[in-house]
Amino acid sequence: MAAILILTCLCGLRAQAAAPEPEGYRMGDYRGELPATLRGATVLDAQGLYHMMTTEPVILIDVFPQPPRPEGLPQATLWHPPVRQDIPGSIWLANTGYGGLNDEMAAYFSTALEKLSLGDRERKLVFYCDANCWMSWNAAKRAAELGYRGVYWFPGGVQDWIDAGYPVLPNAPLPVK
């Protein structure tokens, strides 16, 4: 009985330690302690994601921002952005996890989801980024607000995936246009 009480207290402390789930989007300071929940989405860990990927159709969506071209680099200079090591099979919708999206990026996000889901709002969509990154939380929340009902959030991101021993592959962002 004492062990159950101690376990209950420890679990309660862990839940209290998580950041509170905000009403709106996280608008800045995207790195930090995340909420344990996201209304309208199911939260996954690496093992849960792997099991889902190996047993049913799922669309993996990485929302990590694409590194910008360095300032001051002459226009004629060829520049290759760093390679993103990603969960195999992922679609990289770069820059769609910010709290506020301009009209072009909001249209890019909603159009991409419509095409990826084949118009089926029940399709399973898993959103992630890096560990402790609010961008995946924002993107999953945005998808749920767009009416998608099969929304999953993987807050551990690529780091937890790698730490669990799963492979990664190089990925490139889906073009905006």
Stockholm file with secondary structure:
# STOCKHOLM 1.0

chainA/1-177         MAAILILTCLCGLRAQAAAPEPEGYRMGDYRGELPATLRGATVLDAQGLYHMMTTEPVILIDVFPQPPRPEGLPQATLWHPPVRQDIPGSIWLANTGYGGLNDEMAAYFSTALEKLSLGDRERKLVFYCDANCWMSWNAAKRAAELGYRGVYWFPGGVQDWIDAGYPVLPNAPLPVK
#=GR chainA/1-177 SS CHHHHHHHHHHHHHHHHSCCCCSSCCCSCCBSCCCSCCTTSEECCHHHHHHHHHHSCCEEEECCCCCCCCTTCCTTSCCCCCCEEECTTCEECTTCCSSSCCHHHHHHHHHHHHHHTTTCTTSCEEEECSTTBHHHHHHHHHHHHTTCSSEEEETTHHHHHHHTTCCCEEECBCCCC
#=GC SS_cons         CHHHHHHHHHHHHHHHHSCCCCSSCCCSCCBSCCCSCCTTSEECCHHHHHHHHHHSCCEEEECCCCCCCCTTCCTTSCCCCCCEEECTTCEECTTCCSSSCCHHHHHHHHHHHHHHTTTCTTSCEEEECSTTBHHHHHHHHHHHHTTCSSEEEETTHHHHHHHTTCCCEEECBCCCC
//
